[in-house]
């Protein structure tokens, strides 16, 4: 999967462990039943399907293995360390700690490739999913503007030329409050825009808690054609399936 959310959630867990969880939800409703913790098989079974979404939809599901190596990619490093989890939302995961289980998926609708949604379903122990989501929520007002540089990528083979120079990018972060879809207990969403660099991007993230699980939905656009909101039907339907799987 091109965008995996584990790195974000692992960093947020560290913040939660430090006690930074007393923050109002970006958007929430009366909590539903706590539900049971899902394992990898349970998450995979709970993933939304083509049939759930209707004609024209194609869903691809992939469950990372426990020993799967993270993709070798250039990582963006924030100049403000506290803002690193925001960038890591959109980057390949660097480890397998954090959630107890994870399933990744992508969903695309025929004729609408720019609206492709990459998503991750992550299972936690009782109470932990909300701690993680709240910790992320706390970061947003602190990171309205920050810069990043690209870390060194994979070492080049001898004789292949020098490694690319790091690029500094200015980021603008904006919270995107919205009504919580039916079936979702709490939700945090934001847009991250790159305002410098060779290929300006607009990136959108929605982190939704359903009982003991988190569903993270990601879309990508450009500065001129911003990343769209993840399809609400997809978010709502995925929430229903996660809720049912926990009971």
Secondary structure, DSSP 8 states (H G I E B T S, - for coil): -----HHHHHHHHHHHHTT------SEE-S---------HHHHHHHS--HHHH-TTEEEEEE---TT--------EEESSGGGHHHHHTTS--S-S-SSSEEEEEEEEETTEEEEEEEEEEEE-STTHHHHHHHHHHHHHGGGSEEEEEE---S---TTS-------EEEEEEEE------TT-SEEEEEEEEE-SSSS-EEEEEEEEEETTEEEEEEEEEESSS------HHHHHHHHHHHHHHT-
